[in-house]
Every structure is written in C-alpha cells, then in structure tokens.
Amino acid sequence: MITNEFWLERWQTGRIGFHRDEVNPWLMQYWPSVERGAKVLVPLCGKSSDLLWLANQGCDVTGVELSSLAVVQFFGDNDLTYQTESHGDLKIHTADSMSLRIVEGDFFQFHETGFDACYDRAAMVAMPEQLRQPYVEHLLARLAPEAKVLLVVLSYDGEQSGPPFSVLDTEVVSLWGDKVHKIASEDLLQLDERYQDSERTFYEESVWRVMP
Ligand SMILES: C[S@@+](CC[C@H](N)C(=O)[O-])C[C@H]1O[C@@H](n2cnc3c(N)ncnc32)[C@H](O)[C@@H]1O
C-alpha cells in the first residue's frame, strides 16, 4: 500500500533512487514554448533540479511535495534562501532570488488553479492504480484550459514492483484524453543493465505532450 507515510519514510531513510542530480534531458529537449512568466506546476516535485531549470527559462514555478526533507534539501543543495508561510495544511516556501516556490503538503490538498503549463516526471507513475485517475483529474483541475503539459511516463512488463508503476500507452490516453501525444520513447532495457530482469521484455520511458 503506497501511503503518504511510505513516501515520508523513503525520504527519512534516504531511499530516493528516483532523484537525479542532473536536469532531465527530456525536459530540456521537449519543454514546450511558453510565455515568459508562465505559471508552471510541477506536482510531486521531490528536490528535482528540473525546478531550477524551469525557473531559469523565465517560468514562474510551483512545485508541490509532501516531504519537508525534500524541500529543505532542495533549497540547501542549491544555496537558495527562502521564506515560509503556512496556509492551512500546506506550507509555502518561496525562494528569495527567483520565481520559484515549493508547496509542502499533500497534492490532493492543493487547490490553486490557473497554471499555464505542467511538468510531470515520475509523478503520475508514483501514484498507485486506484489514485491515478483522481490524480490526473485533480491535476487537470489546476490547469488553465489552454495549458501545455509535458509528461514522462514508464511502462514495463514482468513483475509490477512499483513505484514507479507501469502505465501503458492505452492508459495514458484514457487518462489524459485525445489531446495527449507520445513524442519520444526509449527502451531502458536495451540501455541499462539495472532494468534487465529475466521476466521483462521491455521497460520503456516515454515522453508525452498535451497541447491545446
Ligand atoms: C518518484 S518521486 C519523483 C520526484 C520528482 N518528480 C523527481 O523527478 O525527482 C515522487 C515524489 O512525490 C512525493 N509525493 C508522493 N505522494 C505525494 C502527494 N500525495 N503529495 C505531494 N507529494 C507526494 C514523494 O515524496 C516523492 O518525492
């Protein structure tokens, strides 16, 4: 059972194999063109460097993350000072020197709207099956009607040992509707022996865009 406590414990015990120090190459290659100052939502952001990359493109970035450790590590690792305000169950941590904030708390308790764009890497695939549709519905409700979305998804066969969970192409389309398009993919099984498992015939990372 994947609960909030599961994730908090992963951070407490440093089991954060999903984290990459470098900016995600798919993000740099496929981030859509958005206006300067566009409000960008990064759900389940961890302490990802992708937040910084987006802010450096001129976006007004909001990450949402459950773990206070992730938040403290993000600002600490990047030498950023910040201010914190409490809003009900959420804490909003705003960087002093750039247009970037991390909302600490449960994404399902985050109700701001009007985001112009969204970047989801390892977020939808972190959601167990029963929460995946509620997650996408809650995310879509945060976005402006013309919002652009970049999604990085994983799909694999063999043992379903998530998170990350396997989300097949058909499920991506059924969750996101007919505006979602697959724009790139790579079979990690061919590239990295960590994904090689005798039962698996594919372990694909794919990139999807939702464009108005
Ligand atoms: C697989 S990690 C991905 C992190 C980040 N997107 C990245 O690329 O490194 C999923 C993150 O979502 C956070 N998380 C899980 N459930 C959440 C929820 N309901 N609300 C906010 N954050 C959540 C976890 O603490 C974890 O940091």
The ligand as an SDF file (V2000), in Angstrom:
LIG
                    3D

 27 29  0  0  0  0  0  0  0  0999 V2000
    9.0520    9.2600   -7.5680 C   0  0  0  0  0  0  0  0  0  0  0  0
    9.2780   10.7530   -6.6960 S   0  0  0  0  0  0  0  0  0  0  0  0
    9.5270   11.8900   -8.0440 C   0  0  0  0  0  0  0  0  0  0  0  0
   10.0910   13.2210   -7.6230 C   0  0  0  0  0  0  0  0  0  0  0  0
   10.4130   14.1850   -8.7570 C   0  0  0  0  0  0  0  0  0  0  0  0
    9.2940   14.3840   -9.6430 N   0  0  0  0  0  0  0  0  0  0  0  0
   11.6450   13.7730   -9.4970 C   0  0  0  0  0  0  0  0  0  0  0  0
   11.5800   13.6850  -10.7350 O   0  0  0  0  0  0  0  0  0  0  0  0
   12.6900   13.5710   -8.8700 O   0  0  0  0  0  0  0  0  0  0  0  0
    7.6550   11.1160   -6.1290 C   0  0  0  0  0  0  0  0  0  0  0  0
    7.6320   12.2380   -5.1380 C   0  0  0  0  0  0  0  0  0  0  0  0
    6.2870   12.5640   -4.8460 O   0  0  0  0  0  0  0  0  0  0  0  0
    6.1470   12.8370   -3.4800 C   0  0  0  0  0  0  0  0  0  0  0  0
    4.7230   12.5420   -3.1800 N   0  0  0  0  0  0  0  0  0  0  0  0
    4.1300   11.3270   -3.1570 C   0  0  0  0  0  0  0  0  0  0  0  0
    2.8110   11.4500   -2.8990 N   0  0  0  0  0  0  0  0  0  0  0  0
    2.5670   12.7820   -2.7800 C   0  0  0  0  0  0  0  0  0  0  0  0
    1.3970   13.5500   -2.5280 C   0  0  0  0  0  0  0  0  0  0  0  0
    0.2040   12.9700   -2.3310 N   0  0  0  0  0  0  0  0  0  0  0  0
    1.5060   14.8910   -2.4780 N   0  0  0  0  0  0  0  0  0  0  0  0
    2.7170   15.5050   -2.6630 C   0  0  0  0  0  0  0  0  0  0  0  0
    3.8570   14.8210   -2.9070 N   0  0  0  0  0  0  0  0  0  0  0  0
    3.7900   13.4870   -2.9580 C   0  0  0  0  0  0  0  0  0  0  0  0
    7.1510   11.9250   -2.8020 C   0  0  0  0  0  0  0  0  0  0  0  0
    7.5470   12.3930   -1.5180 O   0  0  0  0  0  0  0  0  0  0  0  0
    8.2960   11.9410   -3.8140 C   0  0  0  0  0  0  0  0  0  0  0  0
    9.2310   12.9380   -3.5240 O   0  0  0  0  0  0  0  0  0  0  0  0
  1  2  1  0
  2  3  1  0
  2 10  1  0
  3  4  1  0
  4  5  1  0
  5  6  1  0
  5  7  1  0
  7  8  2  0
  7  9  1  0
 10 11  1  0
 11 12  1  0
 11 26  1  0
 12 13  1  0
 13 14  1  0
 13 24  1  0
 14 15  1  0
 14 23  1  0
 15 16  2  0
 16 17  1  0
 17 18  1  0
 17 23  2  0
 18 19  1  0
 18 20  2  0
 20 21  1  0
 21 22  2  0
 22 23  1  0
 24 25  1  0
 24 26  1  0
 26 27  1  0
M  CHG  2   2   1   9  -1
M  END
$$$$
